[in-house]
């Protein structure tokens, strides 16, 4: 647990602050509703004096997302099923478009 110390206003008393409390609360909510959370496996580099990730940080986030999707039991099953149902040369919209042009119907 990472803690920081905060001084109260004018009293000189120090209080510990848990910086990752929001992550724990979000995890509790996602567990309660059955949503999946992608864990941070890499550190995300950021711009100076800015909380947003820079180009390298965005690449690392994308790698975390990709790794999660292909290794998680629930998501990898869905991806395999979707991959098996896609046929590269099966494009029904072409047939409809072609027949629509043959019959003279155009928008």
N, C-alpha and C positions, 0 to 999 in steps of 0.2 A: 504494500500500500504506500503510495506516494503522498506525503503530507507537506504542507507549507504552513508557515506561521503568519498570522495576521494580527496586527495590533489594533485593539479597539480604540475608538475615538477618545483620545485624551486621558484614558485611565491607565495606560501602560500595561494592561493585561494582555497576554498572548493567547490566541486561540488556534488550534490546528484546523486546517482546511483540507478536505479530501478533493483533489482536483479531478478525479475520474468518477465522481458521484453520478454525473449525468449519464455516463456509459453504463453503470450498474443499473440505474433506473430504466434506461432504454432496454437493456437486456431483460430485466424483469417483465416489462410490458410485452416484449416480443415473445418471451416464453409463455406468458399468459394467453396470448392470442394465437400462438402457433406459428409465428413468423420466424424466418431464418435471419440470423445476423452474420455478416461476413466478418471474421476476425482479422485484425491487423497482424500480419506475419512479418511485414517489413516496416522500416521506419520511412516516413514520408518527408522528404525535404521540402522546405517552404521558402517563400520569399522573405527577405529581411523585413522585420517589423510588420509582417502580414501573416495571418493565419492560413491563407490559401496556399495550396500546394503549387510548387513550380512544375516545370515540364518533367523533371525527373520524378518528383513526387507523384504526379498524375500517372506516369508510367508504372510506378510501383503499386499504386492503387489498382490499376487495371490488371496487373499481374496477380494481385491478391484476389480480385474478383474472378478472374479466369481460373486460377487454381481452385478456388472454392467451388465454382460451378462444375468443374470436371471431376473433382474428388468427393464432393458431398453425395451421399447415397441417393437422396431425393432428387436433387437437381441433375445429377449425371444420368439417372434413369430417364428423366423427361427429355434431356438433350439427345440421348441415344434413340429414343422413340421418335422424336421429331426428325432426326437425321435419317432414320430408316424410311420415314414416310415421304421424304422429299425425293422426287425424281427429276433429274436435271433437264431432261428433254420433254417432260410432261408439262406442257404449258397450255391449259385449257383456254386461257384468255386469247391466245393466238387463233385458235379455231373459231371462237366467237367473233373476233374482229374480222377474220378472213371471210366468214360466212356473211357477216353484216355488210361488208363491202361488196360481196358478190351479189347480194340481193338489192343493192342500191341504197340501203339505209345508212344515213350518216347523220351525226349530230350537228 
